[in-house]
């Protein structure tokens, strides 16, 4: 059970970090298209 929680928390953390990167990337694209 403990290993399951450890794997789950690590996977959740990775998904959260990649989600933040993706949000920043989308925001960058939105700002770039506004300038054009």
N, C-alpha and C positions, 0 to 999 in steps of 0.2 A: 504493500500500500504506500509506503514512504517513497519507494522508487517511482511509483506511478505519479505521485504528487510532484516529485522533483523533475521528472521528464515533462509533465504537463506545464509546470511553472516556467521551465526553460523554453518550451515551445511557445507559450503565451508571450513571454518576454521578447522572443525573436520576432513574432508576428507584430507585436506592438512597435518595436524599433523599425521594422520594415514599413509598417503603416505610416509612421511619422516621416520616414524618408520619402515615401510615395506622396504624402500630402504636401511636403515641401516642394517636390518636383512638379506636382499639379499647379501649385500656387505660382511657381516660377514660370510655367508655360502660360498661365492666365495673365500674368503681368506682361510677359513678352508680347502676347497677342494684343493686349490693350495699347501698347506703344505703336504697333504697326498702323 
